[in-house]
Amino acid sequence: MANVVRAALVQATWTGDTASMVAKHEEHAREAARQGAKVIGFQEVFNAPYFCQVQEPEHYRWAEPVPDGPTVTRMQELARETGMVIVVPVFEVEQSGFYFNTAAVIDADGTYLGKYRKHHIPQVKGFWEKYYFKPGNLGWPVFDTAVGKVGVYICYDRHFPEGWRQLGLNGAQLVYNPSATSRGLSAYLWQLEQPAAAVANEYFIAAINRVGQEEYGDNDFYGTSYFVDPRGQFVGETASDKSEELIVRDLDFDLIEEVRQQWAFYRDRRPDAYEGLVQP
């Protein structure tokens, strides 16, 4: 019997406030569950606007503790209600002055499994993230969930192959990549980098992008979210480049082992020869 996981992701437009944004994602999750999905992921800092288009202290107000803040607590209730694994990206405050771009991973019974903190923090026009976030310090955890082994890599991280590889070495079968990337900056990379990472590391990737424009800048978030398989092929169509969308796809996890036996990239790695890669 095939090991098929029905997975979902949401690309969303900003509503104007956290309460309605969270409520909207809850409804998307319920619809995904009605369609039989067992895991779902949301976009980068899903419950807030992409405030990093500006550098203003007022935007620290979007931060909350993980896991004990209101959004993750509410998502635990939603996981219990729907029976789905949920990947929840939020702006995390650990303590005064310690802020991270974080994603919590919640199991299908509502159990908080842990979190990933974004490692690579950009500081370029329209993406002033170093103003807000410290670099992640929790490594590349892979969570043993009800659907299998799930990892997270956030937005700008996707340009760096080392984390993709570490997630693979840690056993990931599916990696959610919540993002906020704009049309003019790197659109041509969007359908290149994650499929290449899926091939190089032989697992599934859920690439999620925001969609639309928001009040804090002129970034045009272009959506086109998708699932990609270990052969680098899209699973179904990509999402719209202009509209909010929930996409649900069947992922055949048996393909992971098939590809790893056929291509044998993990067998042929040469970690003994890679010392220079970690020299500053």
Backbone bond lengths (Angstrom), bond angles and torsions (degrees), N, CA, C in turn:
res aa  C-N    CA-C-N  psi(-1)  N-CA   C-N-CA  omega(-1)  CA-C   N-CA-C  phi
1 M - - - 1.472 - - 1.516 109.52 -
2 A 1.320 116.20 131.30 1.459 120.68 -177.62 1.528 110.96 -65.16
3 N 1.318 115.23 144.89 1.464 121.77 178.78 1.525 107.93 -93.61
4 V 1.326 116.41 78.90 1.464 122.32 -174.49 1.525 109.46 -100.24
5 V 1.331 115.62 128.40 1.462 122.45 176.52 1.522 107.99 -112.12
6 R 1.318 116.32 124.70 1.470 119.75 174.85 1.520 107.87 -87.24
7 A 1.322 115.92 117.43 1.463 122.59 -172.33 1.522 110.33 -120.91
8 A 1.327 115.68 154.06 1.463 121.16 -177.17 1.521 110.17 -135.91
9 L 1.318 114.82 158.33 1.462 122.47 170.84 1.519 108.58 -146.87
10 V 1.327 115.61 159.26 1.458 121.89 -179.65 1.520 108.96 -127.19
11 Q 1.346 116.50 128.60 1.468 120.99 165.46 1.524 105.82 -110.13
12 A 1.336 116.07 128.33 1.459 119.48 -168.39 1.521 112.47 -131.34
13 T 1.319 114.82 152.83 1.461 122.26 170.02 1.524 108.82 -88.84
14 W 1.318 116.28 150.80 1.465 122.06 -179.94 1.526 109.76 -74.81
15 T 1.329 116.08 133.14 1.460 121.71 -176.45 1.524 113.30 -89.05
16 G 1.338 117.61 -23.92 1.453 120.28 -177.32 1.510 113.92 115.95
17 D 1.344 117.96 -16.60 1.467 120.19 176.98 1.524 109.37 -156.54
18 T 1.334 114.70 158.20 1.458 120.75 -174.73 1.525 112.34 -65.93
19 A 1.330 117.31 -42.72 1.462 119.99 -174.93 1.522 111.42 -58.88
20 S 1.335 116.87 -47.49 1.465 119.30 -178.53 1.525 111.19 -72.44
21 M 1.330 117.18 -29.82 1.464 120.16 178.37 1.531 110.31 -67.16
22 V 1.316 116.61 -44.16 1.457 120.26 178.06 1.524 110.17 -65.39
23 A 1.335 116.72 -43.31 1.469 120.21 179.97 1.526 111.20 -60.59
24 K 1.329 116.32 -40.94 1.464 120.01 178.95 1.531 111.07 -62.47
25 H 1.309 116.78 -42.44 1.466 119.46 178.80 1.527 111.83 -67.70
26 E 1.312 116.60 -33.19 1.462 118.73 174.68 1.522 110.75 -60.81
27 E 1.317 117.06 -42.36 1.465 119.78 179.86 1.529 111.07 -67.08
28 H 1.323 117.36 -39.45 1.469 119.53 174.90 1.529 110.50 -60.47
29 A 1.329 116.68 -41.29 1.462 120.07 -179.77 1.522 110.66 -64.96
30 R 1.307 116.83 -41.53 1.474 119.58 178.41 1.522 110.97 -63.40
31 E 1.325 116.47 -39.13 1.463 119.56 177.69 1.530 110.55 -66.55
32 A 1.327 116.95 -41.39 1.470 119.75 176.54 1.518 110.40 -59.40
33 A 1.338 117.33 -42.09 1.462 120.89 178.82 1.525 110.82 -63.61
34 R 1.345 116.27 -39.26 1.469 118.96 177.18 1.524 111.49 -61.81
35 Q 1.352 115.76 -30.38 1.462 120.73 177.73 1.531 112.63 -84.10
36 G 1.314 116.41 1.73 1.457 120.36 175.54 1.515 115.56 94.93
37 A 1.338 118.16 7.22 1.467 120.27 179.72 1.522 110.80 -66.15
38 K 1.338 115.74 145.09 1.453 122.63 178.97 1.525 112.64 -114.61
39 V 1.330 117.39 -6.32 1.466 121.99 177.65 1.515 107.74 -150.90
40 I 1.341 116.81 143.37 1.459 121.55 -179.99 1.522 108.85 -145.57
41 G 1.328 116.16 147.69 1.456 121.87 176.72 1.515 110.62 -132.44
42 F 1.335 115.86 148.83 1.456 123.05 -180.00 1.531 110.36 -110.17
43 Q 1.344 116.28 171.92 1.464 121.74 -175.87 1.532 111.63 -79.21
44 E 1.310 116.09 170.03 1.469 122.74 -179.06 1.531 110.76 -55.10
45 V 1.361 116.35 137.05 1.476 123.08 -174.65 1.537 110.27 34.23
46 F 1.322 115.07 61.95 1.465 121.42 -166.91 1.517 113.32 -64.07
47 N 1.339 117.88 -27.50 1.458 120.99 -174.53 1.524 113.72 -92.25
48 A 1.327 116.65 11.46 1.462 122.32 -177.27 1.527 109.47 -139.08
49 P 1.326 117.31 167.31 1.460 118.80 168.78 1.521 109.26 -72.12
50 Y 1.337 116.77 167.75 1.461 118.20 171.86 1.530 107.42 -82.43
51 F 1.329 114.92 83.32 1.466 122.91 -174.23 1.515 112.67 -72.42
52 C 1.327 118.27 -10.66 1.468 120.90 -177.31 1.527 112.80 -72.53
53 Q 1.317 118.17 1.95 1.462 120.48 171.67 1.530 110.96 -69.92
54 V 1.343 116.50 -15.66 1.467 121.78 177.41 1.523 108.50 -132.56
55 Q 1.327 115.27 166.99 1.460 121.73 177.35 1.525 108.09 -120.18
56 E 1.328 115.84 90.70 1.453 121.70 -176.50 1.519 109.70 -138.54
57 P 1.335 117.90 133.01 1.470 120.24 -176.22 1.525 113.43 -63.51
58 E 1.330 118.13 -21.16 1.467 119.38 179.79 1.527 112.59 -58.68
59 H 1.346 116.74 -22.52 1.462 118.98 -174.01 1.524 113.66 -82.72
60 Y 1.321 117.21 -4.74 1.462 118.04 170.57 1.526 111.22 -65.15
61 R 1.330 116.87 -14.52 1.460 120.10 -180.00 1.521 112.88 -65.51
62 W 1.343 117.74 -17.61 1.461 120.28 179.94 1.528 112.47 -77.85
63 A 1.329 117.14 -11.86 1.469 121.00 -173.86 1.533 111.33 -78.76
64 E 1.333 115.42 148.54 1.459 121.60 178.06 1.526 109.09 -151.03
65 P 1.325 117.47 159.70 1.465 119.89 178.53 1.530 111.42 -67.60
66 V 1.330 114.49 153.80 1.469 121.96 173.62 1.532 107.16 -131.57
67 P 1.338 118.28 118.73 1.465 127.44 17.19 1.513 115.99 -100.67
68 D 1.321 119.10 2.17 1.465 119.82 -167.13 1.523 114.54 -89.79
69 G 1.330 117.86 4.68 1.450 120.87 178.14 1.521 112.20 -77.31
70 P 1.329 117.49 170.97 1.462 120.83 -173.91 1.521 114.43 -65.98
71 T 1.325 118.02 -34.87 1.465 118.99 -175.65 1.518 111.66 -72.81
72 V 1.315 117.93 -48.47 1.464 120.15 -179.03 1.525 109.93 -65.44
73 T 1.327 117.57 -39.11 1.469 120.54 176.66 1.522 110.85 -59.17
74 R 1.328 115.57 -43.32 1.470 119.60 179.00 1.526 111.45 -66.34
75 M 1.318 116.80 -37.48 1.460 120.13 178.51 1.536 111.71 -68.91
76 Q 1.323 117.68 -29.03 1.466 119.44 173.42 1.530 110.68 -63.67
77 E 1.317 115.89 -40.63 1.470 120.12 176.50 1.526 110.45 -63.93
78 L 1.325 116.60 -40.35 1.460 120.87 179.59 1.531 111.33 -65.28
79 A 1.321 116.44 -39.62 1.471 120.19 177.70 1.523 110.41 -61.66
80 R 1.320 116.36 -43.40 1.469 119.47 178.03 1.528 110.82 -63.33
81 E 1.318 116.40 -39.75 1.468 120.96 -179.50 1.526 112.06 -65.29
82 T 1.326 116.82 -44.31 1.464 121.60 -172.44 1.519 113.73 -94.18
83 G 1.332 117.39 -17.23 1.454 120.51 -175.67 1.517 113.27 70.69
84 M 1.353 116.55 26.52 1.466 121.20 -179.20 1.523 111.25 -112.13
85 V 1.322 115.46 148.17 1.456 122.40 164.47 1.527 107.18 -72.52
86 I 1.357 117.61 136.57 1.469 120.82 -177.48 1.525 109.62 -129.71
87 V 1.347 115.55 130.60 1.469 122.83 174.25 1.526 107.01 -101.69
88 V 1.343 115.92 119.82 1.467 122.86 -166.49 1.531 110.59 -121.60
89 P 1.340 119.05 95.90 1.461 121.14 179.53 1.540 112.04 -84.44
90 V 1.330 116.07 125.87 1.465 121.63 -178.88 1.536 109.98 -141.90
91 F 1.327 114.96 169.26 1.459 123.93 172.73 1.529 106.29 -87.71
92 E 1.324 116.63 115.07 1.461 121.66 -173.64 1.524 112.43 -101.76
93 V 1.331 117.03 134.40 1.464 121.99 165.14 1.510 108.06 -108.55
94 E 1.327 116.13 122.06 1.465 121.35 178.39 1.528 110.32 -87.44
95 Q 1.328 115.39 -46.81 1.457 123.47 173.55 1.521 106.01 -158.66
96 S 1.314 117.55 175.53 1.455 120.34 -177.68 1.531 110.95 -54.43
97 G 1.336 116.53 122.36 1.459 121.89 179.18 1.508 115.31 87.61
98 F 1.328 117.60 -4.62 1.472 121.98 -178.84 1.522 109.03 -114.98
99 Y 1.340 115.28 100.18 1.455 121.86 -176.74 1.524 110.06 -122.70
100 F 1.340 115.93 141.85 1.459 121.30 -177.03 1.530 110.56 -138.03
101 N 1.326 114.58 152.60 1.462 122.97 170.03 1.525 105.95 -91.31
102 T 1.316 116.92 108.60 1.466 122.44 -161.12 1.520 111.53 -128.20
103 A 1.318 116.51 153.11 1.459 121.82 168.13 1.523 108.79 -130.43
104 A 1.331 115.83 123.86 1.463 121.62 173.56 1.519 109.07 -87.04
105 V 1.318 116.04 146.76 1.465 121.48 176.15 1.523 107.95 -118.21
106 I 1.339 114.93 123.44 1.459 122.48 -175.36 1.522 108.80 -117.10
107 D 1.327 116.99 131.43 1.459 120.60 -178.97 1.530 110.84 -77.41
108 A 1.326 115.60 169.58 1.461 121.79 -173.41 1.522 113.06 -64.74
109 D 1.322 118.70 -18.34 1.468 121.30 177.61 1.520 112.22 -96.93
110 G 1.348 116.85 8.43 1.452 121.28 179.56 1.510 114.89 91.25
111 T 1.317 118.08 -0.56 1.461 121.45 179.35 1.528 110.49 -70.74
112 Y 1.318 115.92 129.72 1.469 120.82 172.78 1.529 108.03 -76.27
113 L 1.348 115.90 118.97 1.467 120.36 -175.98 1.520 113.15 -93.43
114 G 1.328 117.03 -25.42 1.458 120.11 -178.13 1.511 110.70 148.80
115 K 1.334 115.66 -169.85 1.457 119.79 -175.63 1.521 110.93 -144.43
116 Y 1.310 113.74 155.88 1.460 122.38 171.24 1.523 107.74 -114.47
117 R 1.328 116.52 138.30 1.468 122.09 175.79 1.522 109.54 -114.14
118 K 1.301 116.19 127.31 1.465 123.54 -177.56 1.530 110.91 -54.13
119 H 1.322 115.68 127.66 1.463 121.47 -176.51 1.521 113.58 -83.32
120 H 1.323 116.12 -44.94 1.459 122.11 -170.13 1.526 108.76 -101.59
121 I 1.320 116.48 117.93 1.464 121.52 -171.06 1.532 109.17 -113.45
122 P 1.345 118.31 113.96 1.462 120.31 -178.64 1.530 112.07 -76.54
123 Q 1.322 115.48 159.03 1.465 122.06 174.18 1.525 107.49 -148.75
124 V 1.329 114.90 74.50 1.461 122.69 179.10 1.517 107.87 -135.83
125 K 1.332 116.35 167.19 1.462 121.12 -175.81 1.530 111.36 -51.88
126 G 1.321 115.13 127.05 1.449 120.98 179.01 1.510 114.49 85.45
127 F 1.348 116.13 -8.39 1.475 121.25 -178.27 1.532 108.29 -139.75
128 W 1.331 115.79 63.18 1.463 122.11 -173.72 1.533 109.86 -86.66
129 E 1.313 116.93 63.97 1.457 119.96 -170.89 1.520 113.91 -81.15
130 K 1.319 118.55 -26.30 1.462 119.38 179.52 1.520 111.41 -65.03
131 Y 1.316 117.15 -22.27 1.470 120.80 175.66 1.532 110.69 -61.92
132 Y 1.326 116.79 -31.44 1.464 121.57 -173.54 1.531 114.42 -107.13
133 F 1.328 118.14 -39.34 1.454 121.17 -164.81 1.520 113.20 -112.72
134 K 1.340 115.73 137.32 1.458 121.34 165.14 1.529 108.32 -79.74
135 P 1.342 118.66 153.78 1.464 120.45 174.45 1.532 110.93 -64.88
136 G 1.314 115.68 144.70 1.454 121.13 -180.00 1.516 112.81 -58.66
137 N 1.321 116.18 148.02 1.465 121.32 -174.86 1.530 112.46 -135.51
138 L 1.338 117.04 20.35 1.464 120.04 -177.53 1.524 112.74 -112.27
139 G 1.323 117.39 13.38 1.452 119.75 -179.40 1.515 112.13 71.33
140 W 1.326 116.05 -155.06 1.466 122.31 -177.70 1.528 108.55 -120.38
141 P 1.326 117.80 75.90 1.454 119.83 -177.24 1.524 111.70 -70.11
142 V 1.308 115.28 147.98 1.466 122.89 171.60 1.519 106.31 -120.31
143 F 1.326 116.08 129.20 1.458 121.77 -170.77 1.524 110.56 -102.45
144 D 1.318 115.58 131.75 1.456 122.54 179.37 1.528 107.78 -84.45
145 T 1.325 116.63 97.93 1.458 122.67 -172.95 1.524 110.90 -106.18
146 A 1.321 115.39 177.94 1.461 121.51 177.93 1.518 112.72 -63.36
147 V 1.336 118.39 -21.84 1.470 120.85 -179.15 1.524 112.86 -103.09
148 G 1.319 118.09 -6.17 1.453 121.36 -176.52 1.510 110.86 133.19
149 K 1.309 116.10 -161.44 1.463 121.44 -174.11 1.531 109.57 -94.09
150 V 1.347 115.24 115.80 1.468 122.88 -171.80 1.522 109.51 -117.78
151 G 1.344 116.05 131.41 1.453 122.43 174.76 1.514 110.75 -120.40
152 V 1.334 115.87 172.58 1.463 122.45 179.80 1.519 109.04 -136.79
153 Y 1.326 115.88 141.24 1.467 124.22 173.53 1.527 104.66 -139.98
154 I 1.326 120.21 127.78 1.464 121.03 -167.39 1.529 112.20 -106.98
155 C 1.316 116.30 121.97 1.469 127.00 168.92 1.534 113.13 42.99
156 Y 1.333 117.17 -107.60 1.468 123.44 -174.84 1.530 112.57 -55.07
157 D 1.328 116.94 -26.14 1.466 121.02 174.54 1.527 111.74 -51.26
158 R 1.339 116.58 -32.40 1.468 119.61 -170.79 1.528 113.29 -62.53
159 H 1.348 117.16 -17.97 1.462 120.77 179.24 1.532 112.71 -78.50
160 F 1.322 117.03 -5.62 1.458 121.81 -173.37 1.523 109.42 -116.35
161 P 1.334 118.33 112.35 1.463 120.74 -172.66 1.518 114.54 -69.86
162 E 1.323 117.15 -19.71 1.468 119.22 -173.36 1.534 112.19 -62.95
163 G 1.317 117.25 -42.15 1.462 119.87 -179.23 1.509 112.53 -68.85
164 W 1.344 116.64 -40.04 1.470 119.67 174.58 1.533 110.14 -54.29
165 R 1.336 115.67 -44.89 1.458 119.87 -178.21 1.525 111.33 -66.48
166 Q 1.345 116.48 -42.05 1.459 118.29 -179.15 1.518 111.24 -63.54
167 L 1.332 117.15 -36.55 1.462 119.74 176.60 1.525 110.69 -62.53
168 G 1.339 116.20 -40.09 1.456 119.51 176.40 1.513 112.12 -64.32
169 L 1.316 117.07 -44.22 1.460 121.05 178.56 1.525 111.40 -63.36
170 N 1.331 116.09 -28.16 1.459 120.79 178.91 1.527 112.78 -84.56
171 G 1.343 116.16 0.38 1.457 119.55 171.12 1.509 116.72 102.22
172 A 1.333 118.50 10.43 1.464 120.29 -176.35 1.525 112.00 -60.59
173 Q 1.325 115.25 138.02 1.458 122.45 170.68 1.525 111.35 -105.18
174 L 1.325 115.96 -30.69 1.464 122.96 179.00 1.519 108.10 -139.13
175 V 1.344 116.78 128.45 1.461 121.81 177.86 1.520 108.57 -118.62
176 Y 1.322 116.11 122.90 1.459 121.21 173.12 1.524 109.18 -87.23
177 N 1.334 115.43 133.17 1.461 122.29 -178.81 1.537 109.17 -122.57
178 P 1.349 117.35 77.04 1.466 120.61 178.33 1.518 110.91 -69.39
179 S 1.331 116.43 135.80 1.458 120.84 -170.43 1.525 112.33 -142.68
180 A 1.344 114.22 168.24 1.463 123.24 169.52 1.521 105.54 -144.93
181 T 1.319 116.46 90.87 1.458 120.08 -175.43 1.522 110.26 -126.62
182 S 1.333 116.08 142.38 1.466 120.51 -168.97 1.520 112.22 -104.34
183 R 1.309 114.69 157.79 1.459 122.64 -170.69 1.526 112.81 -58.52
184 G 1.305 118.54 -43.58 1.455 120.12 -173.43 1.511 114.60 -78.46
185 L 1.339 117.63 -21.76 1.456 120.19 -170.32 1.522 113.18 -83.32
186 S 1.328 116.94 -49.79 1.461 118.09 -170.87 1.524 112.94 -151.13
187 A 1.316 117.06 28.77 1.467 119.34 -174.70 1.526 111.73 -58.70
188 Y 1.328 117.20 -36.98 1.465 118.89 -176.57 1.523 112.19 -69.73
189 L 1.340 117.03 -18.01 1.462 120.42 176.76 1.522 112.49 -83.43
190 W 1.324 117.56 -19.39 1.459 121.58 -169.30 1.525 112.88 -60.52
191 Q 1.332 116.51 -40.70 1.457 119.32 -179.59 1.532 112.01 -97.51
192 L 1.324 116.22 16.20 1.460 122.04 178.45 1.532 111.48 -112.41
193 E 1.335 116.49 -50.30 1.469 119.61 -170.19 1.527 113.54 -70.03
194 Q 1.326 118.22 -48.07 1.465 118.60 -176.77 1.527 112.18 -69.36
195 P 1.347 120.08 -41.28 1.465 117.77 172.99 1.527 112.77 -59.22
196 A 1.347 117.02 -39.08 1.458 119.55 177.61 1.521 111.20 -64.38
197 A 1.350 116.90 -39.87 1.461 120.07 178.09 1.518 111.29 -66.67
198 A 1.339 117.11 -36.80 1.463 120.60 177.65 1.518 110.78 -62.83
199 V 1.323 116.84 -39.94 1.468 121.56 178.07 1.532 110.61 -68.21
200 A 1.323 116.53 -50.01 1.466 120.50 -175.06 1.527 111.87 -62.18
201 N 1.335 115.75 -31.82 1.466 119.70 -174.12 1.519 113.54 -112.17
202 E 1.331 116.39 -5.20 1.459 123.23 168.51 1.532 112.45 59.72
203 Y 1.344 114.72 55.15 1.457 121.79 171.28 1.523 109.21 -148.16
204 F 1.329 116.46 176.05 1.462 122.05 177.09 1.527 109.82 -86.09
205 I 1.342 115.74 147.74 1.462 121.71 175.50 1.528 108.78 -129.67
206 A 1.326 115.13 136.11 1.462 122.63 170.89 1.520 107.66 -105.87
207 A 1.324 116.92 107.85 1.463 122.61 -177.64 1.531 108.64 -98.32
208 I 1.332 116.55 115.71 1.469 121.67 -174.11 1.523 109.45 -117.83
209 N 1.329 116.47 129.70 1.459 121.44 176.91 1.519 109.91 -126.36
210 R 1.319 116.59 147.35 1.464 120.84 170.51 1.532 110.02 -63.11
211 V 1.331 115.00 170.43 1.454 119.31 177.64 1.524 109.30 -143.04
212 G 1.355 115.23 138.11 1.461 120.82 178.26 1.514 113.31 97.77
213 Q 1.335 115.64 -178.18 1.458 122.48 177.55 1.526 109.58 -110.65
214 E 1.333 115.50 151.91 1.455 121.51 -176.10 1.526 109.93 -126.52
215 E 1.345 116.76 171.83 1.464 119.57 -167.77 1.515 114.93 -76.17
216 Y 1.342 119.44 -11.97 1.461 119.45 -173.59 1.522 114.05 -96.50
217 G 1.329 117.95 8.56 1.458 119.59 178.75 1.508 110.33 175.50
218 D 1.332 115.54 -174.26 1.462 119.96 -177.36 1.529 112.84 -108.27
219 N 1.350 117.19 14.40 1.461 119.35 174.68 1.523 110.01 -58.26
220 D 1.318 116.00 131.62 1.463 122.33 178.61 1.530 107.61 -105.62
221 F 1.316 116.26 95.10 1.463 121.23 -178.51 1.527 108.53 -73.97
222 Y 1.327 115.80 126.01 1.460 119.93 -164.67 1.530 114.49 -106.10
223 G 1.320 118.55 15.56 1.457 119.33 173.21 1.519 113.49 56.24
224 T 1.339 115.67 -120.93 1.477 124.29 -177.30 1.533 112.49 51.31
225 S 1.324 115.17 39.58 1.466 120.78 177.71 1.526 109.74 -66.53
226 Y 1.338 115.79 157.81 1.458 118.66 -176.16 1.529 111.36 -164.62
227 F 1.341 114.60 165.02 1.458 123.13 164.38 1.520 108.20 -105.99
228 V 1.335 115.71 141.94 1.454 120.91 177.80 1.526 108.38 -131.35
229 D 1.337 116.08 143.12 1.462 120.33 -174.18 1.533 111.74 -96.81
230 P 1.334 118.21 175.45 1.468 120.76 -176.23 1.521 114.42 -65.86
231 R 1.311 118.13 -9.86 1.470 120.96 172.51 1.521 112.13 -92.34
232 G 1.338 117.50 0.21 1.455 121.32 -179.36 1.511 113.77 82.37
233 Q 1.332 117.27 16.72 1.459 121.86 -178.69 1.525 109.91 -102.05
234 F 1.338 116.23 138.02 1.451 119.71 176.65 1.531 110.06 -63.72
235 V 1.322 115.83 140.88 1.461 121.16 174.95 1.530 106.17 -95.12
236 G 1.325 116.27 98.92 1.455 120.49 -172.80 1.522 110.91 76.70
237 E 1.327 115.47 -169.28 1.461 121.21 -178.14 1.530 110.78 -80.10
238 T 1.328 115.69 157.81 1.462 119.85 170.16 1.527 108.60 -76.33
239 A 1.318 115.99 161.10 1.460 120.96 178.83 1.532 110.34 -75.06
240 S 1.308 115.40 171.59 1.462 123.07 179.02 1.524 111.74 -60.79
241 D 1.327 116.88 151.99 1.465 120.16 174.76 1.525 112.28 -93.36
242 K 1.333 117.38 2.95 1.463 120.68 -176.32 1.521 114.22 -131.76
243 S 1.320 117.91 -20.14 1.464 120.32 -170.74 1.526 111.92 -122.98
244 E 1.327 114.13 153.08 1.459 120.66 172.83 1.519 109.64 -61.48
245 E 1.345 116.12 146.54 1.459 118.03 -177.94 1.521 111.02 -160.29
246 L 1.301 114.73 142.07 1.461 124.22 167.07 1.509 106.83 -102.01
247 I 1.332 117.34 127.87 1.462 118.79 173.61 1.525 109.69 -121.20
248 V 1.317 114.90 139.35 1.460 123.69 -178.16 1.520 107.70 -127.09
249 R 1.329 116.56 128.01 1.461 121.05 -176.13 1.536 110.17 -138.39
250 D 1.321 115.77 150.23 1.459 122.17 173.76 1.529 109.27 -91.20
251 L 1.332 116.02 124.06 1.462 122.71 -179.31 1.521 108.58 -111.15
252 D 1.309 116.74 119.92 1.470 121.68 -179.95 1.521 109.07 -88.75
253 F 1.323 116.10 98.09 1.458 120.73 -176.58 1.528 112.28 -65.85
254 D 1.332 118.13 -18.57 1.466 119.66 175.71 1.531 111.28 -63.22
255 L 1.327 116.69 -23.71 1.456 120.54 179.19 1.529 111.70 -63.40
256 I 1.328 116.93 -28.27 1.466 120.53 -179.81 1.526 110.34 -60.16
257 E 1.319 116.39 -51.21 1.465 119.99 -179.60 1.526 111.08 -65.82
258 E 1.323 115.98 -38.71 1.470 119.66 179.18 1.525 111.00 -59.68
259 V 1.324 116.52 -46.38 1.459 120.86 -179.17 1.528 111.12 -68.40
260 R 1.315 117.20 -39.22 1.470 119.87 -179.28 1.523 111.47 -66.61
261 Q 1.315 117.06 -31.72 1.459 119.28 175.80 1.527 110.68 -74.68
262 Q 1.322 116.99 -37.38 1.462 120.66 -176.82 1.523 112.29 -74.24
263 W 1.319 116.61 -46.12 1.467 120.11 -174.64 1.527 113.13 -94.73
264 A 1.311 117.41 -27.90 1.479 122.68 171.23 1.523 114.14 56.78
265 F 1.322 117.63 34.85 1.464 119.73 -179.51 1.525 112.09 -64.10
266 Y 1.325 117.15 -37.56 1.465 118.79 179.93 1.522 111.16 -67.89
267 R 1.310 117.21 -35.89 1.461 120.27 176.83 1.517 111.66 -61.11
268 D 1.330 116.38 -38.67 1.460 120.72 -171.06 1.524 114.21 -95.98
269 R 1.310 117.00 9.42 1.465 119.71 173.47 1.530 110.14 -61.18
270 R 1.353 115.74 154.75 1.462 120.89 177.99 1.527 110.72 -129.21
271 P 1.334 118.11 65.09 1.462 119.28 -178.97 1.517 113.40 -58.25
272 D 1.340 117.41 -25.57 1.466 119.99 177.13 1.516 112.50 -65.56
273 A 1.325 117.81 -18.64 1.467 121.79 -177.66 1.522 113.60 -103.11
274 Y 1.331 117.51 3.36 1.464 120.76 -169.98 1.529 114.26 -102.57
275 E 1.325 118.77 13.02 1.468 119.42 -174.44 1.517 112.83 -54.53
276 G 1.325 116.66 -37.71 1.451 120.46 -176.83 1.522 114.36 -63.27
277 L 1.327 117.55 -20.72 1.451 120.78 -178.05 1.522 112.80 -67.19
278 V 1.327 117.20 -22.73 1.470 118.98 -176.72 1.527 111.81 -107.49
279 Q 1.308 117.16 11.42 1.465 120.10 175.57 1.535 108.62 -82.70
280 P 1.340 119.21 134.42 1.467 121.33 -179.43 1.520 111.40 -67.39
